[in-house]
């Protein structure tokens, strides 16, 4: 009963602070402080200092501001326009036309960054201004970016898959391979929805550019060469073992600067503007991460995630019902905690439950990551929602609404994976 009371009180404090216009990062820290002060014996001040410093000083976190800076540099070059010129002839024939560049861009960049926030920020900086310029509706621009950006968590290299692999004592390389086909399946589902929407709303899709022959399309595709070279250099540095994800992000920044200089767009003013823009965006992200870290610690001390997981285990459900309940559990808890924290706090309890039910831990890892993906676009603490808010200036509720179809598509993906588990296991089994 005390846990239910604590949960209700924390929810009330969260809603009061958010409705009062308090910054999200400070709201999370405030909720955590309230929980620590009233429901634990631990000194809240010391815990806050330690958790925020630990979250802010992580070397792995360095990749995020670097990828954000890379996006800002590319935004101020002609590279985004070049990417559109190269892709446009190929996607213009599809219903939805250039909206597919969001899905393609996120899928490609997800294989570089391993971060949902970095994918959202980088692709958004390049694509949003171009799509606005061409007259696409704001709802579809934001929705087709917010949903596909979550692929940064699934398509390798994925930080969350590494955390799960360590927790579950599974091969990281097999987990990475397991994430490839589900990631591509999600990308196809996202593009499929854009096509359906475009067929139902033809008047809201701007007219296509002139039709080109196949050879003309090939000629226009030359504009993709700089983008492809940059992405390949970053991916190759990771998969060859030359660089870590963080070091690859630095390679991406250097490559973006070189391309910018080559195009004649690199001036002192553009360099300064890109650096300040990346700093502002990352400071917002870092504040949310710091608040989330403190909230995670507070939830751990109060014991809510562990107790909820133990409650699920006590129900003795069938494998199918267990997956449904765990899916709902992770979607709900993901509204308030970041993905890594969710896994760390619950895995010790959940893993024995799914093993006892005969569920493949490898398959469950991909299932878990997709449920965590949904949490990126669900309020009140959906991370991608805040990144999109900072770029577009729209309200969180509006962004969540236009991202809702992509949330449902991810739920559909979970259903497909349940009935066709070989989508997950095919590649790892053939390694």
KAPEVEN-V129031 format. One record per pair of residues at least 6 apart in sequence whose ideal C-beta (glycine too) atoms are under 6 Angstrom apart, sorted by the first residue. I is the first residue (numbers start at 1). J is the second residue. Records with the same first field share a line. If there is no record, write none. Layout:
I->J + J
This chain:
3->307
6->39 + 302
10->31 + 35
13->31 + 34
14->31
17->27 + 30
18->27 + 380
24->288 + 386
25->287 + 288 + 291
28->291 + 292 + 295
29->291 + 294
32->294 + 295 + 298
33->44
35->298 + 302
36->42 + 44 + 47 + 298
37->44
39->302
40->301
42->301
47->297
48->294
51->293 + 294 + 297
52->290 + 294
55->289 + 290 + 293
56->290
62->246
63->245 + 246 + 249
64->115 + 118
65->282
66->249 + 250 + 253
67->113 + 118 + 122 + 249
68->121 + 278 + 281 + 282
69->253 + 278
70->252 + 253 + 256
71->121 + 122 + 125
72->274 + 277 + 278
73->256 + 260 + 274
74->126 + 256
75->125 + 126
76->270 + 274
77->260 + 263 + 265
78->263
80->126 + 130
82->223
83->227
84->130
85->220 + 223
86->221 + 223 + 224
87->101
89->212 + 217 + 220
91->97 + 100
92->208 + 209
94->100
95->195 + 198 + 199
96->194 + 195 + 198
97->208
99->140 + 144 + 194
100->191
101->127
102->127 + 144 + 145 + 148
103->148 + 187 + 190 + 191
105->123 + 127
106->119 + 123 + 148 + 149 + 151
107->151 + 187
108->231
109->119 + 122 + 123
110->119 + 151 + 152 + 155
111->155 + 235
112->231 + 234 + 235
113->119 + 152
114->157 + 158 + 159 + 245
115->152
116->149 + 150 + 152 + 153 + 376 + 384
117->285 + 383 + 387
119->149 + 152
120->149 + 384 + 387
121->281 + 387
124->145 + 391
128->141
131->141
134->206
135->206
137->204
139->402
142->388 + 399 + 402
143->402 + 403
144->194
146->377 + 384 + 388 + 403
147->190 + 403 + 406
148->190
149->384
150->373 + 376
151->183
153->160 + 369 + 373
154->179 + 183 + 369
155->183
156->176 + 179
157->238 + 245
160->339 + 369
161->175
162->172
163->340 + 343
164->343 + 365
165->172 + 175
167->347
168->351 + 361
174->428
175->365
177->427 + 428 + 431
178->362 + 366 + 424 + 428
179->366
180->427
181->423
182->366 + 423
186->413
189->409
193->405 + 409
198->205
226->259
230->255
233->255
234->248 + 251 + 252
237->243 + 248 + 251
238->248
260->266
281->390
284->390
292->338
296->337 + 341
299->305
300->345
305->345 + 346
306->349
309->346 + 349 + 350
310->349
312->325 + 329
313->353
319->357 + 359
322->357
327->371
330->371
331->371 + 374
333->342
334->342 + 372 + 375
335->378 + 381
336->381
339->372
354->364
363->421 + 424
366->424
370->410 + 413 + 414
373->410
374->407 + 410
376->382 + 383 + 384
377->384 + 403 + 407
379->396 + 400
385->396 + 399 + 400
388->399
389->396
417->423
